[in-house]
Amino acid sequence: MNADTTGPSVVVAGGGIAGLAAAHRLALAGHRVTLLEAGPRLGGKLLAGEIAGAPVDLGAESLLARRPEAVDLARAVGLGDRLQAPGTTTASVWSRGELVPMPKGHVMGVPGDARAVEGLLSAEGVRRIALDAELPPTEVGEDTAIGAYVAARMGHEVVDRLVEPLLGGVYAGDAYRISMRAAVPALFAAAREHRTLTDAVRAVQRAAAAVPADAAGSGTGLGGSVFLGVDGGVGTLPGAVADAIRAAGGEIVTDAPVTALRRTGATGWQVVCGDRVRAADAVVLATPAGPAAGLLAPHAPAAAAELDAVAYASMALVTLAFRRTDVPALAGSGFLVPPVDGHTIKASTFSSQKWRWVTDGAPDLFVLRTSVGRHGEEEQVLREDADLVAASLKDLGAATGLAARPVATTVTRWTGGLPQYPVGHLDRVARVREAVAALPGLRVAGAAYDGVGIPACIASAHRAADEIIATSKRTDPGAGHSL
């Protein structure tokens, strides 16, 4: 138990990884923290489960290790010794009916050398990339859609066959609408400084190469892997963070949706949850944009309107378990699928080859999963489980020759799970934060703001928590009872 639990009281609304990270940070700083989660479980899009006795992640499965936030949090809550590098990082693209090795030397699908994409793109597509060097500079302005910008410089084929499937795996969105500044900030910054896109890609690659291998992942000691998993699943992280919050004196309540916020005096808040009203010195809204907008509307209508405009994509994960002896030899960690080819699935991960802990948990099984659904394709996610399984098996058979029947299947739907980042998204976020900052003791965090990945969500949570902590210290450095 934290020795100092007499600090300011903070209510965190939302028990996804952002809410948990904010509550953890605040509890360790001596604040009296209550986390309220609307649903029956914690973790949001992080969910550990099993299939046919095999442990699996049924949501997000990896941590981007080149940012420190997620790895550091995992270590802080006792999961450091369970961090695990992928067993293989090679992947393919299922393009024009063939599995083609994922090209090397690109930044989110944008190549630094046209020769890198030979074999994936047509000869004309490769030649079109090379024309980038001959085109006059293109102004990117304050923001631009990455798909449109890359297509103008290098042609539509590189977008449709490489950028689109890569970005689709992150945002489940449309590359021709996704903000380059928000989704690939390093490339956006470089594109503003270099005459050609090729030069910008190479500048980003040089900067990445200059970072020592183990500086990636906050010194993980795991070979500088770009991504890391957790033995037992990334879905075990929320539970470990929750345990740490409780150990620091925090309270966590599930099935507790926050329905309203009320101002009390100059700085205080009342948080309405069911028939109970909780007093708080500060509040962190770590909910999706829609619920946050509803809570903010009476107090910051401009921020609420901005958040109401944030669109979300839905997706489904189809997890399949096969007898290992029934599965043909498959290469690498899986494959991506360009939407231009018209298939149902947008990617497949060979979990038993990517994560050692999956194989260790069920050595006689081969577990893989497919993902279905992009922004504007909600009808795909609404299909019956059996239809999604059948469509996945059809596409898997066409891509890999897999003809076996699974011994078990699980479909996990993430309805409205991924916020979209169109051009201008970061300006919208800045306007939201400016409006919210005018309300003492109130902050926002989550995937709708600075990135949809786990480290980005944790970073937004830490920012919100740190601002509340700093305000508390400035207002009452002695007693610390009010903001």
C-alpha positions in Angstrom: 0.0 0.0 0.0 1.3 3.5 -0.9 2.2 5.2 2.3 0.8 8.6 1.1 -2.8 8.3 0.1 -3.8 11.7 1.5 -3.2 13.6 -1.7 -5.8 15.0 -4.1 -8.6 12.7 -5.2 -8.7 11.9 -8.9 -11.4 9.9 -10.8 -10.3 8.2 -14.0 -13.1 7.4 -16.3 -12.2 4.5 -18.6 -10.4 1.2 -17.9 -8.5 0.7 -21.1 -4.7 0.8 -21.1 -4.8 4.7 -21.2 -7.0 4.9 -18.1 -5.0 2.3 -16.3 -1.7 4.0 -17.1 -3.1 7.3 -15.9 -4.4 5.8 -12.7 -1.1 4.0 -12.1 0.9 7.2 -12.6 -1.4 9.2 -10.3 -1.5 6.5 -7.6 2.3 6.3 -7.5 2.4 10.1 -7.0 0.3 9.7 -3.9 -3.1 10.8 -5.3 -6.2 9.1 -4.1 -7.3 7.4 -7.3 -10.6 5.8 -8.3 -10.9 4.2 -11.8 -14.4 3.7 -13.1 -14.8 1.3 -16.1 -18.2 1.2 -17.8 -17.9 -2.5 -18.8 -17.4 -5.7 -16.9 -13.6 -6.0 -17.6 -10.5 -3.9 -17.9 -8.1 -3.6 -20.8 -10.1 -2.2 -23.7 -8.6 -3.6 -26.9 -6.1 -5.7 -24.9 -7.6 -9.1 -24.2 -5.9 -12.4 -23.3 -7.8 -15.6 -23.9 -7.4 -19.2 -25.2 -8.5 -21.4 -28.0 -8.5 -25.2 -27.7 -6.4 -24.8 -24.6 -3.8 -22.6 -26.4 -3.1 -19.2 -24.8 -3.7 -16.3 -27.3 -4.2 -12.6 -27.6 -7.7 -11.8 -28.8 -6.9 -8.1 -29.2 -3.6 -6.2 -29.6 -0.7 -8.7 -29.6 2.5 -6.6 -29.6 4.1 -3.6 -28.1 6.1 -1.1 -30.3 9.4 -1.3 -28.6 11.0 1.7 -30.3 9.0 3.8 -28.0 9.7 3.4 -24.3 6.3 3.9 -22.7 4.8 0.4 -23.0 7.9 -1.5 -22.3 8.6 0.7 -19.3 5.1 0.2 -17.9 5.4 -3.6 -18.4 8.6 -3.6 -16.4 7.2 -1.3 -13.7 4.3 -3.7 -13.0 6.4 -6.8 -12.9 6.2 -8.2 -16.5 9.8 -7.3 -17.5 11.0 -11.0 -17.4 8.0 -12.0 -19.6 8.8 -9.6 -22.5 9.5 -11.6 -25.6 10.8 -10.8 -29.0 9.0 -12.4 -32.0 10.2 -15.7 -33.2 10.3 -14.4 -36.7 9.8 -10.9 -38.2 9.6 -11.9 -41.8 6.2 -11.3 -43.4 4.7 -11.4 -46.9 2.2 -9.5 -49.0 -0.6 -11.5 -50.7 -0.7 -9.6 -53.9 -2.2 -10.6 -57.3 -2.7 -14.2 -56.0 0.9 -14.7 -54.8 2.7 -14.4 -51.4 5.5 -12.0 -52.0 8.2 -11.3 -49.3 7.7 -8.0 -47.6 10.2 -5.6 -49.2 13.0 -4.2 -47.1 14.1 -0.6 -46.9 10.8 1.3 -46.6 9.1 3.7 -44.2 5.5 2.5 -43.7 5.5 1.1 -47.2 7.2 4.1 -48.9 10.4 2.8 -50.5 13.8 4.6 -50.4 14.8 2.7 -53.6 12.5 1.5 -56.4 14.5 -1.7 -56.6 13.3 -2.7 -53.1 9.8 -3.3 -54.4 10.7 -5.3 -57.5 8.7 -8.5 -57.4 5.8 -6.9 -55.5 5.0 -4.1 -58.0 4.7 -4.3 -61.7 7.6 -3.1 -63.9 5.6 0.0 -64.6 5.0 0.5 -60.9 8.7 0.3 -60.2 9.5 2.8 -63.0 6.9 5.2 -61.7 8.6 5.2 -58.3 11.9 6.2 -59.9 10.2 9.3 -61.5 10.0 10.8 -58.0 13.6 12.1 -58.5 12.6 14.0 -61.6 9.4 15.7 -60.3 9.5 19.2 -58.9 9.1 19.5 -55.1 5.6 19.0 -53.7 4.5 21.2 -50.8 3.1 19.2 -47.9 1.8 22.3 -46.1 0.5 21.8 -42.5 -0.7 18.3 -43.3 -1.6 16.0 -46.1 -3.1 12.6 -46.8 -0.2 10.1 -47.0 -1.8 8.1 -49.7 -2.5 11.1 -51.9 1.0 12.5 -51.4 2.8 9.2 -52.1 0.6 8.5 -55.1 1.5 11.9 -56.5 5.2 11.4 -56.0 5.5 7.6 -56.7 2.3 6.4 -58.2 -0.9 4.7 -57.0 0.5 1.2 -57.2 3.0 1.6 -54.3 0.1 3.0 -52.2 -2.4 0.3 -53.1 0.1 -2.6 -52.8 2.2 -1.6 -49.8 1.3 1.6 -48.0 -2.4 0.8 -47.8 -2.1 -2.7 -46.3 0.5 -1.6 -43.8 -1.5 1.4 -42.6 -4.7 -0.7 -42.7 -3.1 -3.0 -40.1 -2.7 -0.1 -37.8 -5.7 2.2 -38.3 -8.1 0.0 -40.3 -8.5 3.1 -42.4 -8.0 4.5 -45.9 -4.5 5.6 -46.7 -5.8 8.2 -49.1 -7.5 10.0 -46.1 -5.1 9.3 -43.3 -3.0 12.2 -42.0 0.7 11.9 -42.9 1.6 14.2 -40.1 -0.3 12.1 -37.5 0.4 8.6 -38.8 4.0 8.9 -40.0 5.3 12.0 -38.4 9.0 11.4 -39.1 8.4 11.0 -42.8 6.1 14.1 -42.8 8.9 16.2 -41.2 11.5 14.9 -43.6 9.2 15.5 -46.6 9.1 19.2 -45.6 12.9 19.4 -45.7 13.8 17.4 -48.8 13.2 18.0 -52.5 12.0 14.4 -53.2 10.0 11.8 -51.3 12.8 9.3 -51.9 15.3 11.7 -50.2 12.9 12.1 -47.3 12.6 8.3 -46.9 16.3 7.9 -46.9 16.7 10.6 -44.3 14.3 8.8 -42.0 16.2 5.6 -42.5 19.5 7.2 -41.7 18.1 8.7 -38.5 16.7 5.3 -37.5 20.0 3.5 -38.3 21.9 6.0 -36.1 20.0 4.9 -33.0 21.9 2.1 -31.2 20.0 -1.2 -31.5 19.3 -1.6 -27.8 18.2 2.1 -27.4 15.1 0.8 -29.1 12.7 -0.5 -26.5 14.1 1.4 -23.6 17.0 -1.0 -23.3 15.0 -4.1 -23.4 18.1 -6.4 -23.9 16.0 -8.2 -26.5 18.1 -7.5 -29.5 16.6 -4.2 -30.4 13.4 -5.8 -31.7 10.9 -3.3 -33.2 8.0 -5.2 -31.5 7.8 -7.2 -28.4 5.2 -9.5 -27.0 4.4 -10.7 -23.4 4.6 -14.3 -22.4 0.9 -15.1 -21.8 -0.2 -12.3 -24.1 -0.2 -8.5 -24.2 -3.7 -8.9 -22.8 -2.1 -9.7 -19.4 -0.7 -6.2 -19.1 -4.0 -4.5 -18.0 -4.4 -7.0 -15.1 -0.9 -6.4 -13.9 -1.3 -2.6 -14.1 -4.6 -2.9 -12.1 -2.9 -4.9 -9.4 -0.2 -2.3 -9.1 -2.8 0.5 -8.8 -4.6 -1.4 -6.0 -1.2 -2.0 -4.3 -0.6 1.7 -4.4 -3.9 2.4 -2.7 -6.1 3.0 -5.7 -9.7 1.8 -6.2 -11.0 0.1 -9.4 -14.7 -0.3 -10.1 -16.1 -2.1 -13.1 -19.6 -2.0 -14.5 -19.5 1.7 -13.5 -20.3 4.0 -16.4 -19.8 7.7 -15.8 -22.9 9.5 -17.0 -22.2 13.1 -16.0 -19.7 15.6 -14.7 -20.6 18.5 -12.5 -18.4 21.5 -11.4 -18.2 22.2 -7.7 -16.7 25.5 -6.8 -13.8 26.9 -8.7 -11.8 23.7 -9.0 -13.7 20.6 -7.8 -15.8 18.0 -9.7 -18.6 15.6 -9.0 -18.6 12.4 -11.1 -22.0 10.8 -11.5 -21.9 7.1 -11.8 -25.3 5.3 -11.5 -27.0 6.5 -8.4 -23.7 7.5 -6.8 -22.0 10.8 -7.0 -18.2 10.9 -6.3 -16.4 14.1 -5.3 -13.0 14.6 -7.0 -10.3 17.2 -7.1 -9.5 16.2 -10.7 -10.8 13.9 -13.5 -9.1 12.1 -16.4 -11.4 11.2 -19.2 -9.8 8.1 -20.8 -12.9 7.0 -22.7 -13.4 6.9 -26.5 -14.2 10.2 -28.2 -18.0 9.8 -28.2 -18.5 9.2 -24.5 -15.9 11.9 -23.7 -17.8 14.3 -25.9 -21.0 13.6 -24.0 -19.4 14.3 -20.6 -17.6 17.5 -21.9 -20.6 19.0 -23.6 -21.9 21.0 -20.7 -18.5 22.3 -19.8 -16.5 22.6 -23.0 -18.9 22.5 -25.9 -16.2 23.3 -28.5 -14.1 20.3 -27.4 -17.2 18.1 -27.4 -18.1 19.1 -30.9 -14.5 18.3 -32.1 -14.6 14.9 -30.4 -18.1 14.1 -31.8 -16.5 14.4 -35.3 -13.9 11.6 -34.6 -14.9 8.6 -36.7 -14.1 5.0 -35.7 -13.6 1.8 -37.6 -14.8 -1.6 -36.6 -12.9 -4.8 -37.1 -13.0 -8.5 -36.2 -10.3 -11.0 -35.4 -10.9 -14.6 -36.4 -8.6 -16.9 -34.4 -8.2 -20.4 -35.7 -6.6 -23.5 -34.1 -5.4 -26.4 -36.3 -3.7 -29.7 -35.6 -0.1 -28.9 -36.3 0.3 -32.0 -38.5 -2.5 -30.7 -40.7 -0.9 -27.4 -41.6 1.5 -27.1 -44.5 4.8 -25.3 -44.1 4.1 -21.6 -43.8 6.8 -18.9 -44.1 7.3 -16.1 -41.6 4.9 -14.4 -39.2 2.0 -13.9 -41.6 1.0 -11.7 -44.5 -0.8 -8.5 -45.4 -3.5 -8.2 -48.0 -3.9 -5.1 -50.3 -7.6 -4.1 -50.3 -7.4 -3.4 -54.0 -7.4 -7.2 -54.6 -10.9 -7.5 -53.1 -10.4 -10.2 -50.5 -12.3 -10.4 -47.2 -9.3 -10.6 -44.9 -6.9 -7.8 -44.6 -4.1 -9.7 -42.8 -3.2 -13.0 -41.2 -0.8 -13.6 -38.3 0.8 -17.0 -37.8 0.7 -16.8 -34.0 2.4 -20.1 -33.4 5.4 -19.0 -35.4 5.5 -15.4 -34.3 5.2 -16.0 -30.5 7.1 -18.7 -28.7 4.7 -18.6 -25.7 1.8 -19.7 -28.0 3.7 -22.8 -29.2 4.9 -23.5 -25.6 1.3 -23.4 -24.4 0.0 -25.8 -27.1 2.8 -27.5 -29.0 0.5 -29.9 -30.9 -1.6 -27.0 -32.3 -1.0 -24.3 -34.9 -2.8 -21.1 -34.1 -3.3 -18.3 -36.5 -5.6 -15.4 -36.8 -7.1 -13.2 -39.5 -8.4 -9.6 -39.4 -11.5 -8.4 -41.2 -12.9 -4.9 -41.5 -11.8 -1.4 -42.4 -13.4 2.0 -42.0 -16.5 2.1 -44.1 -16.8 -1.7 -44.2 -18.8 -2.2 -41.0 -21.0 -4.7 -42.8 -18.1 -7.1 -42.9 -17.8 -7.1 -39.1 -21.6 -7.7 -38.7 -21.5 -11.0 -40.6 -22.2 -14.2 -38.6 -19.3 -15.9 -36.9 -19.6 -18.9 -39.3 -19.5 -16.6 -42.3 -16.3 -14.8 -41.1 -14.7 -18.2 -40.4 -15.6 -19.5 -43.8 -14.4 -16.4 -45.6 -11.1 -16.5 -43.6 -10.6 -20.2 -44.5 -11.3 -19.5 -48.2 -8.8 -16.7 -48.3 -6.2 -18.6 -46.3 -6.6 -21.5 -48.7 -6.1 -19.3 -51.7 -3.1 -17.6 -50.2 -1.2 -20.5 -48.5 -2.8 -23.7 -49.7 -4.1 -24.4 -46.2 -7.0 -26.9 -46.7 -7.3 -28.3 -43.1 -10.4 -27.7 -41.0 -9.8 -26.0 -37.7 -10.3 -27.8 -34.4 -11.6 -24.6 -32.8 -12.5 -21.0 -33.9 -13.1 -17.8 -32.0 -14.4 -14.5 -33.5 -13.7 -11.3 -31.5 -15.4 -8.1 -32.7 -14.0 -4.7 -31.9 -16.9 -2.5 -32.8 -15.9 1.1 -33.1 -12.5 0.1 -31.9 -10.1 2.2 -33.9 -10.3 6.0 -34.2 -9.5 7.5 -37.6 -6.8 10.1 -38.1 -7.8 12.1 -41.2 -5.9 15.2 -42.4 -6.0 17.9 -39.7 -6.4 15.4 -36.9 -3.6 16.8 -34.8 -5.0 20.3 -35.1 -8.3 19.0 -33.9 -6.6 17.4 -30.9 -4.8 20.6 -30.1 -8.1 22.5 -30.1 -9.7 19.8 -27.8 -6.8 20.1 -25.3 -6.8 23.9 -25.4 -10.5 23.9 -24.6 -10.2 21.2 -21.9 -7.2 23.0 -20.3 -9.5 25.9 -19.4 -11.3 23.6 -17.0 -9.2 23.2 -13.8 -8.5 19.6 -12.9 -9.8 18.0 -16.1 -7.7 16.2 -18.7 -8.3 13.7 -21.6 -6.3 10.7 -22.8 -6.6 7.7 -25.0 -6.3 6.4 -28.6 -8.3 9.3 -30.1 -5.5 11.8 -29.5 -1.8 11.1 -30.2 -1.8 7.6 -31.7 -3.7 4.3 -31.6 -0.7 2.1 -30.5 -0.2 1.0 -27.0 2.8 3.2 -26.3 1.0 6.3 -27.7 -2.0 5.6 -25.5 0.2 5.3 -22.5 2.0 8.5 -23.4 -1.3 10.4 -23.6 -2.2 9.0 -20.2 1.1 10.0 -18.6 0.7 13.5 -20.1 -2.7 13.9 -18.6 -1.6 12.5 -15.2 1.6 14.6 -15.1 -0.4 17.8 -15.8 -2.7 17.0 -12.9 0.2 16.3 -10.6 2.0 19.5 -11.6 -1.2 21.6 -11.1 -1.6 20.0 -7.7 1.9 20.9 -6.6 1.6 24.4 -7.8 -1.7 25.0 -6.1 -1.1 23.4 -2.7 2.5 22.3 -2.3 2.1 21.8 1.4 -1.0 19.8 2.2 -1.9 18.7 -1.3 -5.6 18.4 -0.6 -7.1 20.5 -3.3 -6.2 21.6 -6.8 
